[in-house]
């Protein structure tokens, strides 16, 4: 039994996300997106509308992570890598 076209498309997209973001470059890009989206730190902006804007950015990165089926261990691994980067910057 053949899969319906929309299901085939979703499977192809899921595979593409995995191939892209599980590569070393993809991990680096995902970590950068997480940083830019403020996923690894709390941000409280005083500029009107800034929190809504930041929440939109976070939402997009969380959608990518959901597509990758991220779990707590994977998130902690990326967070620890970011903490190491911060320590090196200081």
GIKA-V164518 format. One record per pair of residues at least 4 apart in sequence whose C-alpha atoms are under 6 Angstrom apart, sorted by the first residue. I is the first residue (numbers start at 1). J is the second residue. D is the distance in Angstrom with one decimal. If there is no record, write none. Layout:
BEGIN
i: {I | I}
j: {J | J}
d: {D | D}
END
This chain:
BEGIN
i: {17 | 18 | 20 | 21 | 21 | 22 | 33 | 34 | 37 | 37 | 55 | 62 | 65 | 76}
j: {21 | 22 | 26 | 26 | 27 | 26 | 37 | 39 | 57 | 58 | 59 | 66 | 70 | 80}
d: {5.9 | 5.6 | 5.5 | 3.9 | 5.4 | 5.9 | 5.9 | 5.2 | 5.1 | 4.8 | 6.0 | 6.0 | 5.4 | 6.0}
END
